[in-house]
């Protein structure tokens, strides 16, 4: 069951061509960060295009609990009156981050170097996810975490009253871990340094600079070094949130699956640390045009034009994983409709997302008649070619929004309908998904 709504199933049936403009919501990663940095700034931060999915709404509520004034002015329009770096107040209630790993890890980082205590929890899915990857580096600043076995939520974090700066090499490519350390470094004296062997999405670095932090990024031959000077005064900003490439992936891949489809997706972020899926789709033979490239809110964006055409299986380079980690589920669904095998390696991180996404996609695809091969760190999908997916299954979403949406997209191209047992988690990141897809011509409906 979802933490924020009653479970319900959805069914997708073979559809005719998808046509029209897909106005996908604002970027979830940037929405979380805009609220948090607005709360850590002095003055009023005004945000447009904010994603109003449950994950982001939970972060907004958390910022209120820490003392910021967060106001909703209309669709996508919000303001945050911040309390400044080090100004968080101790919350009087437990912080419920729902389904959001990004939200809870970034918020823990933001409070870890302030001398306050907060308790965090989430839904059944989030409470299974490992938090030690964040609480371990936060302990280096002087913060203390007490939680369930394995460092899982519910968890109480005691912030460091006298934090020290940290130099930290991330053991795995994770923008959440990197961002948590950088946010903790804001209220530590001196310089906090994060070293990445593989570059991950850089929204935190871009936004910190935009809010006035002194931050440098150096790309070496084998690593990226990010250096943040602590205890700045962040200055409130106007933030225009671009559209989310991870959400755009669903109508894009659905259109590529269905013969005759032609859609546009305006204003999608083209941040180079997020565009691995689109590079992969082009390699598969996808017909995608990137029109009107421009910059919005400090992020590169473009309008996508997508048309159906034959696709072939490819081997996705493992070094591309960090730039498309959230898109592997829908890529796996699309790969089922391509000719030949699509091999995804270096994707172990998928095992600790909202669900074990490798296992969830593998079991669901098998139920739909697709041959797969799975290892701890890889997934291979043997495509049937256009029109060859049998379908006809009910698959488990495992409380994972991306698993649910991926199989609903696949159902639009399968010979028999595909039902997702619980589609309620979709509201955490893409609350308009059903209506948007129906508007393009997709046959998706609640099944109960």
C-alpha positions in Angstrom: 0.0 0.0 0.0 1.1 3.5 -0.7 1.7 5.8 2.2 -0.4 8.5 0.6 -3.3 6.9 -1.1 -5.3 3.7 -1.5 -3.9 1.2 -3.9 -5.6 0.7 -7.3 -4.7 -1.2 -10.4 -4.5 0.1 -14.0 -4.6 -1.7 -17.3 -3.0 -0.7 -20.6 -4.3 -2.1 -23.9 -2.9 -2.1 -27.4 -3.4 1.4 -28.8 -3.4 3.3 -32.0 -0.8 5.9 -32.9 0.0 8.4 -30.1 -0.3 12.0 -31.3 0.1 15.5 -29.8 2.2 17.4 -27.2 3.2 15.7 -24.0 3.4 18.5 -21.3 5.4 16.5 -18.7 5.8 17.9 -15.2 8.8 19.8 -13.8 12.0 18.0 -12.9 11.8 16.2 -9.6 15.5 16.4 -8.8 15.5 20.2 -9.3 12.2 20.7 -7.5 13.5 19.0 -4.3 16.7 21.1 -4.4 14.9 24.4 -5.1 12.8 23.9 -2.0 15.7 22.9 0.2 18.1 25.6 -1.0 15.3 28.2 -0.8 14.8 27.2 2.9 18.6 27.6 3.5 18.7 31.1 1.9 18.0 34.6 3.1 15.0 36.2 1.5 12.2 34.9 -0.7 12.9 32.3 -3.3 10.2 32.1 -6.0 9.8 28.8 -7.9 7.9 28.2 -11.2 7.2 24.8 -12.8 7.7 22.9 -9.5 6.6 19.3 -9.7 3.6 18.9 -7.5 4.0 15.1 -7.0 3.7 13.7 -3.5 7.5 13.3 -3.2 8.1 17.0 -3.7 5.1 18.0 -1.6 6.6 15.9 1.3 9.8 17.9 0.9 7.9 21.2 1.0 6.2 20.1 4.2 9.5 19.1 5.7 10.9 22.6 5.0 8.0 24.0 6.9 8.7 21.7 9.8 12.3 23.1 9.9 11.1 26.7 10.1 10.9 27.9 6.5 7.7 29.6 5.2 6.6 27.7 2.2 3.6 29.0 0.2 1.7 27.6 -2.8 0.5 30.3 -5.1 -1.0 28.3 -8.0 -0.1 25.4 -10.4 3.7 25.0 -10.2 4.2 28.4 -8.5 5.7 28.4 -5.0 7.7 30.7 -2.7 10.0 29.9 0.1 11.1 32.4 2.8 14.3 30.9 4.0 16.0 30.7 7.4 19.5 30.9 6.2 22.4 28.4 6.4 22.5 27.0 9.9 19.0 28.4 10.7 16.9 25.3 10.7 14.7 25.0 13.8 14.2 21.6 15.5 11.0 20.0 14.1 8.2 19.2 16.6 7.0 16.1 14.6 8.5 13.2 12.7 9.5 14.1 9.2 7.6 11.8 6.8 9.3 11.7 3.4 6.8 9.2 1.9 8.4 7.4 -1.0 11.3 9.8 -1.7 14.8 8.6 -1.3 16.1 11.9 -2.8 14.0 13.9 -0.3 15.0 12.1 2.8 18.7 11.9 2.0 19.0 15.5 0.9 17.1 16.8 3.9 19.3 14.7 6.3 22.3 16.3 4.7 20.9 19.8 5.0 20.3 19.4 8.8 23.3 17.3 9.7 25.6 20.2 10.6 23.0 22.1 12.7 22.7 21.3 16.4 19.2 20.0 16.2 17.6 16.5 16.2 15.0 15.1 13.8 13.4 11.8 13.2 12.7 10.6 9.7 10.3 7.9 8.3 8.7 7.0 5.0 6.4 4.5 3.4 6.9 0.8 3.3 9.2 1.0 0.3 11.4 3.9 1.6 11.7 2.2 5.0 13.4 -0.7 3.3 16.1 1.4 1.5 19.6 1.8 2.9 20.4 5.0 4.6 23.9 4.1 5.8 25.3 5.4 2.5 24.3 8.9 3.6 24.5 8.6 7.4 28.1 7.2 7.2 29.6 10.4 5.5 27.4 12.6 7.7 29.0 11.1 10.7 32.3 12.4 9.5 30.9 16.0 10.1 29.9 15.0 13.7 26.3 14.0 13.1 24.9 10.8 14.9 22.3 8.5 13.4 20.2 6.0 15.3 17.9 3.7 13.3 16.8 0.2 12.5 19.2 -2.6 11.5 21.1 -1.7 8.4 20.6 2.0 9.0 17.0 1.9 7.7 14.2 4.2 8.6 12.6 5.2 10.9 15.8 6.9 11.9 16.8 9.8 14.3 19.6 12.1 13.2 21.4 14.3 15.8 23.0 17.1 14.0 26.6 18.2 14.8 26.7 21.3 17.0 30.4 21.9 16.1 30.7 20.4 12.6 34.0 19.9 10.9 34.6 20.0 7.1 34.9 16.7 5.3 36.8 15.3 2.3 34.8 12.3 1.0 35.2 10.0 -2.0 31.9 8.5 -2.9 32.1 4.7 -2.9 29.3 4.4 -5.5 28.0 6.8 -8.2 25.1 8.5 -6.3 23.9 12.1 -6.8 22.0 11.7 -3.5 25.1 10.9 -1.5 27.1 13.6 -3.1 24.3 16.1 -2.6 23.8 15.2 1.0 27.5 15.7 1.8 27.6 19.1 -0.1 24.4 20.3 1.7 26.0 19.3 5.1 29.1 21.1 4.1 27.2 24.4 3.8 27.2 24.8 7.6 30.7 23.4 8.2 33.7 25.8 8.4 36.4 25.6 5.8 36.2 23.5 2.6 34.2 20.3 2.1 35.4 18.2 -0.8 33.5 15.4 -2.6 35.4 13.2 -5.1 33.5 11.2 -7.7 35.0 8.4 -9.8 31.9 8.7 -12.1 30.1 12.0 -12.7 26.5 12.0 -11.5 23.7 14.5 -12.1 25.0 17.9 -11.2 21.9 19.8 -10.3 23.1 20.5 -6.7 26.4 22.0 -7.9 24.6 24.2 -10.4 22.0 25.4 -8.0 24.4 26.0 -5.1 26.4 28.3 -7.4 23.2 30.0 -8.5 22.3 30.7 -4.8 25.7 32.3 -4.2 27.8 29.5 -2.7 31.5 29.3 -3.5 31.8 26.0 -5.3 34.3 24.6 -7.9 34.2 21.5 -10.0 37.4 20.0 -11.5 37.3 17.2 -13.9 40.4 15.0 -13.8 41.4 12.0 -15.9 39.9 9.6 -13.5 37.7 11.6 -11.0 35.7 14.7 -10.5 36.5 16.9 -7.5 33.8 19.3 -6.1 35.0 21.8 -3.5 32.5 23.8 -1.4 33.5 26.7 0.9 31.3 26.4 4.0 29.2 29.0 5.9 28.2 31.2 3.0 25.1 33.4 3.0 22.9 32.0 0.3 20.8 34.6 -1.5 17.2 33.8 -2.5 16.6 33.3 -6.2 13.9 32.9 -8.9 14.0 29.3 -10.0 12.4 28.1 -13.3 12.2 24.3 -13.1 12.7 22.6 -16.5 10.6 19.6 -17.5 11.8 16.3 -16.1 13.7 14.0 -18.6 12.9 11.0 -16.4 9.1 11.7 -16.8 9.5 12.5 -20.5 11.0 9.0 -21.0 7.6 7.4 -20.6 5.7 9.2 -23.5 8.8 9.1 -25.6 9.3 5.4 -25.2 5.6 4.7 -25.6 5.6 6.6 -28.9 8.6 4.7 -30.1 6.8 1.4 -29.4 3.6 2.2 -31.3 3.5 2.3 -35.1 2.5 5.6 -36.6 3.1 7.6 -33.4 4.4 11.2 -33.6 4.6 13.3 -30.5 6.4 16.4 -29.2 7.7 16.9 -25.6 8.4 20.6 -25.0 11.0 22.1 -22.7 12.8 18.9 -21.5 16.0 19.2 -19.6 19.1 18.2 -21.6 21.5 18.3 -18.7 24.5 16.2 -19.9 24.4 14.3 -16.6 20.8 13.2 -17.3 20.6 12.5 -21.0 22.0 9.0 -21.2 18.6 7.5 -22.2 18.2 9.8 -25.2 21.7 8.9 -26.4 20.8 5.2 -26.0 17.5 5.6 -27.9 19.3 7.3 -30.8 21.8 4.3 -30.9 18.8 2.0 -31.1 17.6 3.8 -34.2 15.0 6.1 -32.6 13.8 9.1 -34.6 14.2 11.9 -32.1 14.9 15.6 -33.0 16.1 18.1 -30.4 14.6 21.4 -31.4 15.0 24.9 -30.1 17.9 24.3 -27.7 18.0 27.0 -25.0 18.7 27.5 -21.3 16.0 27.8 -18.6 16.8 28.2 -14.9 20.5 27.5 -15.5 19.7 24.2 -17.2 19.9 23.3 -20.9 16.5 22.4 -22.4 15.1 21.4 -25.8 11.8 20.5 -27.4 11.7 16.8 -28.4 10.1 15.5 -31.6 9.6 11.8 -31.6 8.4 9.4 -34.3 8.0 5.7 -34.3 10.4 3.6 -36.3 12.2 0.2 -36.2 14.5 -0.3 -33.2 17.4 -2.6 -32.7 18.9 -3.9 -29.5 22.1 -2.4 -28.2 24.7 -2.8 -25.5 24.4 0.2 -23.1 27.9 1.2 -21.9 28.2 0.7 -18.1 29.8 4.2 -17.7 26.5 5.6 -19.0 24.5 4.2 -16.0 24.8 7.3 -13.8 23.3 9.5 -16.4 20.2 7.3 -16.9 19.8 5.3 -13.7 16.1 6.1 -13.3 15.3 5.3 -17.0 16.4 1.7 -17.1 13.0 0.3 -16.3 11.3 2.0 -19.3 14.3 1.2 -21.5 13.8 -2.5 -20.5 10.2 -2.2 -21.5 11.1 -0.6 -24.8 13.8 -3.2 -25.4 11.1 -5.9 -25.4 9.7 -4.4 -28.6 13.1 -4.0 -30.4 14.9 -6.5 -32.6 17.6 -8.4 -30.8 19.1 -8.2 -27.4 19.6 -5.1 -25.3 22.2 -5.5 -22.6 22.4 -3.2 -19.6 25.5 -3.6 -17.4 26.8 -1.7 -14.5 23.3 -1.2 -13.1 23.7 -2.7 -9.6 22.4 0.6 -8.1 18.9 -0.4 -9.5 18.7 -3.0 -6.7 18.4 -0.4 -4.0 15.9 2.0 -5.6 12.2 2.2 -4.6 12.3 -1.5 -5.4 14.9 -4.0 -6.7 14.3 -2.7 -10.2 16.3 -5.4 -11.9 14.3 -8.1 -10.3 11.0 -6.3 -10.7 11.5 -5.7 -14.4 12.8 -9.2 -15.0 9.9 -10.9 -13.3 7.3 -8.6 -15.0 8.9 -9.0 -18.5 8.9 -12.8 -18.0 5.3 -12.7 -17.1 4.6 -10.8 -20.3 6.4 -13.5 -22.4 9.8 -11.9 -22.8 13.1 -13.8 -22.4 15.5 -12.1 -20.0 18.9 -12.8 -18.4 19.7 -11.3 -15.0 22.8 -11.0 -12.9 23.6 -8.9 -9.8 24.8 -6.1 -12.0 23.0 -6.5 -15.3 19.8 -7.1 -17.2 19.6 -8.4 -20.8 16.2 -8.2 -22.6 15.7 -10.3 -25.7 13.4 -8.2 -27.9 10.6 -9.7 -30.0 10.4 -6.9 -32.6 7.5 -4.6 -33.2 4.1 -6.2 -32.4 5.7 -9.3 -30.8 5.2 -8.8 -27.1 2.6 -11.3 -25.9 1.5 -9.4 -22.7 -1.6 -10.6 -21.0 -0.1 -10.4 -17.5 -0.8 -8.7 -14.2 2.6 -7.4 -12.9 3.6 -6.1 -9.5 4.7 -2.5 -9.1 6.4 -3.2 -5.8 5.4 0.3 -4.6 7.6 1.7 -7.4 6.3 4.4 -9.7 8.7 3.8 -12.5 8.0 0.0 -12.6 4.2 0.8 -12.8 4.6 3.4 -15.6 7.0 1.2 -17.6 4.6 -1.7 -17.8 1.7 0.5 -18.6 3.7 1.9 -21.5 4.5 -1.7 -22.6 0.9 -2.7 -22.5 0.1 -0.1 -25.2 2.2 -2.1 -27.7 1.5 -5.7 -26.4 -0.8 -8.1 -28.1 -2.8 -8.6 -24.9 -3.5 -6.1 -22.1 -1.0 -5.6 -19.2 -2.3 -4.8 -15.7 -0.3 -3.2 -12.9 -1.4 -4.4 -9.5 -0.9 -1.0 -7.8 -0.5 2.2 -9.7 -1.0 4.6 -6.8 2.8 5.2 -6.4 2.7 7.0 -9.8 1.4 10.1 -7.9 4.7 10.4 -6.1 6.5 11.7 -9.3 4.0 12.0 -12.2 0.5 12.7 -11.0 -0.7 13.6 -14.5 0.6 10.5 -16.1 -2.7 8.8 -16.8 -4.4 11.9 -18.2 -1.4 12.9 -20.2 -1.1 9.5 -21.9 -4.8 9.3 -22.5 -4.7 12.7 -24.1 -2.1 11.3 -26.6 -4.4 8.5 -27.4 -3.2 5.8 -25.0 -5.7 3.2 -23.8 -4.9 3.3 -20.1 -7.6 3.1 -17.5 -8.1 2.2 -13.8 -9.0 -1.4 -13.6 -11.1 -1.3 -10.4 
